[in-house]
């Protein structure tokens, strides 16, 4: 969206990406960091854990990874086995990686401004 005069291919690509972000929002969910017993692993020392909680006031959140065919959020452990909830991720990985993110909201916010800057005659925006 930083391209000053995007062609139709760029516009269509950005539109598709924003639709994907909109469809991928996760509502009523917050990830909290909680205190936990100290754990020493070959990769890191941890004294906290992360838990997913339901919160009707939470802003939309996204996971870092989604299963392509089902569009389900996915996670994995160091053994590369896929799991479908943060609770199934081993603590060292659960606490040591940002599995959830709010970053797509920044792109969606910028998208509104970007659309306003484009020509009203662009067929890709319709």
N, C-alpha and C positions, 0 to 999 in steps of 0.2 A: 504494500500500500504506500510505500515511499516513492514509487515511480511516478514522476510528474505527469506523464502523458501515456498511461497504460493502453496497450492495444486490447482488442476484444478478447484474445486468449487469456491475457492476464486478468482482465475483469471477470471473466467466467471462472477462472481458477480461484480467485479470491472469493467470489460468491459461493462456490462449492465448498471451500474450506470453512467459511462462516456458517453455512448450513450444517456442516458436520459438527462444528463446535456447539451450535444451538441444540442439535439432536443428542449430543453427548453429555449435556449438563446432568449433574447428579444433584437432586434437591434434598433438603431436610437432613443433610449429613455434615458432620464436622469431625475433624480428626484432632484429638487432644493428646498432648504429651503428658504422661503421668509418671510419678516416681516409681522406681522399681528397684529390686535388690540388685546390687552391683554384679555385673557379669563381665568376665574377662575372656575374650575370644582371641584367636590368632589375628583377627582383623581389626578389633577395636575393643575399648572398654566402655561399657554402658551402665548408666545408673537411672535410665528412664525407659519408657515403653510408649508405644502409640496405640491408641484405641479409637475406633470409629463409633460415634454416637449419633443418635437421631436428635435433630434440633430443628424445629419448624421455623426458626428465625435465621437459620444459617443461609449465607449467600450460596449460589450455585458453586459447585466444585467439580473438578474433573480428575480422572486418574491418568497416570502417565501412559498406560498401555491399555488397549482394547483388543479383544478378539475380533478378527476381521469378519468372519462369517456371522457371528452372533451379536456382535457389538457389545458384549459383556465386558466390564472392567476385568482385567486380569493382572495377576501378580505372580511372582515365582521366587523360589528359594535358590540358594547357591547350587543346588543339584539340577537346576534348569527345569524342574517340574512345575507346571502351571497349576496355580490355585486361584480361586475366585473370590477370596475375601482377605482383607488385611490380617484378620485374626489367624488365618492359616499360614501366614508367613512366619518363619522362625524369628524370634525376637531380635536377634542381631541384625537381620535384614529389615525387619519392620521398623526398628528404631534408627537404623543407619542410612535410610534412603527416603527421599521425598516421593512417596508413591502417589500422593494426591497433590493437586496444584490449583491455584486460582488464576494462573497466568492467562488462560484463554479469554477471561473476561476483559483483559486489557485489549486484546485483539478485537473482540466484539464491540467494545466502546469506541475504538479507533475506526472501526468499520462504518459506523453511523456518520462520523465526520467525513470519512473518505467518500462515501456515497454522495454526500452533499456537494463535494468538490467536483465531482464528475459532471460531464455534460448531461443535461436532462434528455437528450436525444439518444443516449446509448441504449441499444436494444438489450444488451447484456444485463442491465440492471432491472429489467422487467420480468 
